[in-house]
Amino acid sequence: MSGSRCLVSELWEQFLGKPHSTRCPGNMPQATAMQPHLRWPTPKWWFLLWGVLQACPTQGSVVLLAQWLPQKLTSPGYPEPYVKGQESSMDIEAPEGYAVRLLFQDFDLEPSPDSVNYTQPINKATGVPKAIHTPGDNPSEIQSCCQEPYYEAEPSGTLTCTVQVPWKQTQEREEAPRCVPACGRPVVPISQTQESLGASRAELGSFPWQALTSIYGRGGGALLGDRWVLTAAHTIHPKDSILLGKNRRAQVFLGHTDTDQMLELGGHPVRRVVVHPDYRQDEPHDFHGDIALLELERSVPLGPHLLPVCLPDREALYRPGRWGYVSGFGVEMGWLSTKLKYSRLPVAPRAACEAWLRERRRPEAFTKGMFCAGDQTRPQSVCQGDSGGAFVVWDDRARRWVATGIVSWGVGCGKGYGFYTKVLDYVDWIRGVMGGKD
């Protein structure tokens, strides 16, 4: 190869009893081990799966079988380039339920005037870019492609790889463009004309950011990126004197509209819990700062049933009368729901909510870090168990769904107003936590 090199981070593929085929028309250096995840009902165990590839230089067709001893995985004839005209395919076979992980130390693609059309997939599940080269293109240009619509390139556009300069040094960038999660665009659109009273059943994929949490009881949350869950602080530290000072393990479930299916998919272990410093657990009538972030131990693979929501960027999204949606697995007709439900509610005028609280002589503080939604004539169907879920509105300028609020508190269930943490006031804190280190 002449010197064009593209640094690749990692490859995830989920095997469901079906071999995966990867074509390697370029010079592929050594790859590190494969690490599968074998699921058992209880408990969960991790195993290291290693294998070896042995190839015939003329045929180039090989099958990698699972082995338990450390071995090397290389392309045929490595470190020499492929023989001219040779096409190699590699089949990796794994038992049902395994997830195979390949970590590439580096990746070389050799421009050639007589090369055939090919696509080299680098990462389908976690959104690392694919490098695509086609005949007739400038051989020094490689187009960055992500697993759309679940991921998008950052920065976007064409990445130029010169023959003399490696990919990671091209265009004054330290590394290849990253594929980042695409937020706020469900594959199954949310109906914006729903006028039914009370709650409606959510279609699978219409609220793909919805999380089900279990800490001191059932709660909700919203996926941010592919590793964070936005929720309410009071689901982690409830304002209950009996529970003060007690900590419990947080459990997070994602990817479905049915709680039984969520449990079958399995929970996502939480690595870190970050509660906003303004939240005061010992003040029962003050929910100011009712916001928290849960960092998952591992990034989740995005898809049609699992996508993040976006963060707000302007005050106009809180204009009174603007319609939004609240989803959750909370109480419905006296019972915790097993199906995801949602309600369509308008953002209410602040003065109306303040007057409503005064009429009922409520002691709760309605601070500037909150907003209210609903009205006095329309059932809102937001109840216990929905706390921590997102209030989302359609951003017609960015054309995506935005989490403007977090279900925080209310006065009973049914008619009236609900009160939400105003996410816009905490965006800087959210980005600081997500982008910072421990």
N, C-alpha and C positions, 0 to 999 in steps of 0.2 A: 504494500500500500504506500501511497505517495505522501501521506502525512495528515490527511483530514481525519480528525478524531472527535467523537462525540461522547461526552461523559454521561453515563446512565446510572441512575440511582438504584432502582429495584423493580422487580416484576412480580406481580401476584396473578395467579390464575386459580380459579376454583374448579376442581374436578368433580364431576358427578358420574363417575364410572365410565367416562368417555375420554380417550386419549386426545391430547392437544398437539397440534402440529405447528412447528415454527420453521419457516424457511430462512436460510442463512446464506444469501448470495455474496456477502462481503466477508471480510476477515474478522472473525469473532475471537477475541482473546479469551483467557480463562475466566470462568465465572465461579463465584464462591458457592457454598453449600445451599441446598434447598431445605427450607424449614416448614414442615407441614403442621397443620392444626387438626388433630383427630378429636372429634367430639364424642363424648360419652354422656349419658343422661346426667349422672353425678358420680364422682366429681369430674372436672375437665383436666386432661393431662396433655402436656406438650411433649412431642418427640422430635428428634432430629432425624430427618430422612436424607440420606446421602446416596449418590449414585455415580456411575461412570459411563462415559460414552466411548465406544470403540467403533471407528468408521472405516469403511473401505474407500480409499481415495477415488476410485473410479465410480462407485455407485453413490456413496454419500448418504445412504439411507440407514438410519440407526434407530434403535429403540432403547430408551433409558428405563430400567426397571428399578424398583425400590430396593435399596440395600441399607443395612444398618451400620456399615463400616465407613469411615471417612474415605472418600475417593475424589478424584479430580473430574471436572466436567470441562471439556475443551472442544473447539471446533476441529474438524478433520484437518490434519496436517499442521495444526498450530505449532509455532507462530508463523509459518509460511502461509501466503495467500492461497485461496482455492485454485485448483487447476482450471485453466481457461475452458469455459463451456460446461463446467461441472455445476450441477444443482444438488444441494443437500437438503434433506428434511430430517428433523429430529422429533421423534414422538416420545413424550414423557407420560408414562402410565403410572397411575396411583390409585389406590383403593377409593371407593366411594366415601365421601366425607372429608377427604384430605384437601388442604389448601397448600399448593406448592409455591415456594418463594425462591426466586433467583436474584442474586445480587451481583451485578456486573461491575467489575473493577474499572473497565473502560470499554469502548465500543468503536471499532474502526469501519468506515465505509469508504470504499475506493472508487472514485469517479472513473468511468471507463466509457469511451465513445461507442463501443459496441455492446454495452450492457443492456440487458433485457429489462422490461418493466417489472418492478417489484415494490412491495410494501413490507417493511420490517417492523412488526409491532413490538414495542418496548414494554408498554404497560397498559393493560386494558382496565384493570380493576381500580387502580389508585391514581390514574390520570397522568402518568409520566408521558411526555410527548412521544409520538411516532415519527420516525424519519422516513420521508417518502421521496424517491427519486424516479423520474420518468424519462424515457427517451425524448430528445428534442429540447429538454430543459437545459439551462446552463448547468454543467456538471458541478460547478462550485456552489450551487444554491440548493439548500434543503429546506423543505417547508415543514414547519412545526405544526402538528395536528394533535388535538386532544380528543378524549372520549366525550364528544358532544352528545346531548346537551347538558351532561352532568358536570363537565369540566370545561374550562376555557383557558387559553394560553395567556400568560402574563410574562413579559409584554407580548402583545399580539403581533402578527405580521410574519414576514419571511426572515428566516435566520440564514445569513450568508456564511458558509464555511469555505474559506479559501484553502488552497492546497498547502500553503506554507504555514497557516496559522490554525491551531486546533479550535474546535467549536467553542470550547469554554473561554477562549481568549478573543473571539471575534466580536466586532462591533463594541468594543470596550466594555463587554460584560464578562463577569467572572465565571458564569456558568450558562448552560442552555436555558431557554425559556421554561418556566415552570408551568405545569397545568394546575390551576387552582380551582376549587369548587365553584360552580356556577350557582348563584343563590336566587331564590324567589321566583322560579319559573317551573311550576309543577307540570309534569307531562299530562296529567289529567287536570284540566282547568277547573278552578272554583267558579261555580255559577254565581254571577253577580246580580241575578234577578230573582233570587230566592226570596219569597214574600211570606212563606208559611209562618204561622205563629209557633213559638217554642223552638225546640231543637230539631234538626234534621240529621239523618245518617250520612256520614261522610263516605264518599267513594274512595276506594283504595288508590292512593297516589295523589289525591287532591290536597291533602295537608301533609306532604312528605317530611316536613320538619318536626312533626309532632313526636314528643317524647313522653313516655310514661315513667314516672319516678316512684320509688318506694323508699321512704326514709322513716318518717314517723307515721306514715300512712300514705295513701295514694295522692299523687300530685302530677303536675304536668311540666312541660318544658319545651324548648324549641332548639333544634340543631343549628349551630353556627359553624360554618366551615365544615370540616369532616372530623373534628375532635372535641368540640365544645358544646355544651348544652346550657342555654340561658334559662333561668328559672327564678322563682321568688325565694328570697332569703328565709321567709317564715316557714317554708317547707323543710328547711334544714335546721333552723332554730325556732321552733314554734313559740308563740307568745302564750305559754301555758306554764304556770308556776310548778306544776307537777313534773314537767319535763326539763326544767331549767338545769343546765349543767350536764345533761346527759347527751352523749354523742352516739349516733348509730351509723352503721354502714349504709352508704348510698347505693341504690341499684337503679340502673337506667335501661329501659327497653325501647327499641326503635323499629321502624320499618313495616308497620302494619296498622290496620284500623280495628283489629280484634285482639283483645287482651290475651286470649288463649293462644292465638298464633304468635303473639309477641313473646310469650313465655316459651313457646316451642323454639323460636329463633334463638333464644338465649339472651341473657343480659350482657351489658357492656360494663366491665369493671371501671370504676372511677379512680383515677390517679390522684386527683387533687380537688378540693372544694375551696372556692374563694367567695367569701361573703363581703358585700360592700361595707366599708367601715362606718357609714352613717346609720346602719341598721341597729336598732336597740331592742334586743329580745326582752328586756325587763320593763319596757314601756308598752303595756297592752293596748293602748288606744292610739299609738303613733306608729304607722307603717312606713314612715319616710325611710328611703334607702332600701326598700324591699326588693332587692335584686341580688342575684348570686350567679356564679359560673361553676359548672362542673367540667373538669378536664378528664376526658376518657384516657385510659391507658394506651389505647391504640386508635389510629384513624379508622374510620368506618368506610367501606367501599360504597360509593354513591351509585344510585340507580333510579329507576322510575318510582320506587316506593320509598326512597330515602334521599332527601335533598335538603340543603340548608335554607333558612330564610335570610333575608337581607336586613341590614340595620338602617334606620332612618337618617336622613341628612338635612332635613329642613322643617321649619315650624309649620309650613302650610299643610303638612300631612295631619295636623291636629285640628283643622278647621271644623267648628261645630257643624253638624249635619253630614259630615263625611262618613260613609258607611264602612264598617269593618267587620271582621269575622273572628269569633272566638271558638276554639275547638278544645275538646277534652274528654276524659273518661270519668267525669265526676258524677255526682248523685243525680238521678233522674227518677222522678215519681217515688222518691224514698229509697231507691236502691242504687248502688254503684253500677254504672253502665259497663257492659263488656264490649260495647261497640263505640267507636269514636263518633261523637256527635258535635254539631257546630250550630252556632246561632249568628244571625246577621243583625248587627246593632249600629246605631248612629253615634258618633261622637257628640256628647251633649254640651250645651253651654255651661261654663263653669258656674255662673251665677245661679242657674237653675238647680244644680246639684248642691250648692251651698244652702240655698233656701230649703231644699228638701231635707237636708240634715238638720237644719234649725227647727223645722216643723216637728221633727221626731225627737228633738232634744238629744241628738246623738253626741257622745263625747269624742268620737274619733276625729283626729286631725286630718284635714284635707289640705295638704301642703302643695307647694308649687312643683314639686317633683312627681305629681300625680295628675291624672285627668280622669274624667268619668264618661261613661257611655250608657246608652239605653234611654228609655223614657218611662213616664209613669203609666202609660196605657198599654205598653207592649211587653209580653213576657220575655225575659232575657235568658232564662234557662242556664245561667251560669251559677254553679253551686259548689258545695264542698267536694274536693277531689279534682276540681279544675284549676286550683291555685298553681301558679307558675307557668301556665300555658300562655301562649302569645295572642295578643290582639293584633291582627294583621290588616293592613289596608293596601289597596292597589295604587302603586305609584305610576300614574299615567305618563310621567315624564321619562322615567327610567324603564318603564314597562316591566315591572316586577313587583312581587309581594314583599312588603316591608313590615317587620315587627315593631310597631310603634308603642305597644304596651305589654305589660305582664299582669295577668290576673292576680290581684293583691287582696282586696277585701270588699265586703258588701254588707248589707243589712238583710239577712235572710236570703231566700231564693225566690225567684218569681218576678213580679212586677217591680219597677223602680230602677234605680241606677246602680251600676257596679263601678268600682274604683280600681284604677290600674296604675302601675308604676310607669312613669313617662320615660321610655327608653332613650329618647333623644338627649335627655339631660345626663345620661351615663355612657354615651358612646365613647368618649375619650377614655373613661375608666375601663370599659370593655376591651377596647383595642390595646390599651396598655397591658392588661392582664394577659390577653391572648398572645400578644407579641413579645412579652417579656419572659424572663427566666424566673425560676423558683426564688 
